[in-house]
């Protein structure tokens, strides 16, 4: 099955601020190669199905994060 920008993600920071990304392909890649490098103070993020907006799962920093759900 091909995965192409399957998710939208809302990332939460210690300050209480939240940022959204609408077209996320691989969750592990997003966390380790984007968030950890560019927004290293992130606390957790919620994952949604991009096409219908359904909530899927929450991941905390330091947890094992798969590429796809």
C-alpha positions, 0 to 999 in steps of 0.5 A: 500500500502506498503512503503519501502524505497520509497524516496531519499533525499538531505538535505541542510545546512546553510553552503551551503553543501548538503548531500544525502540519497538514501533509506528513508522510512518515511519522518517525521521519517527521519526528526524528529528522524534522522536529528533533532538529528544527523544534527540539523542545516539542513535548508531544504530537497528535496524529490525524487522518489527513483526508477525514480529520479523524484523530488517530494517536498521540506520541510523546517525545522519547516514545517509539514512533512508527513510520505509519499507523 
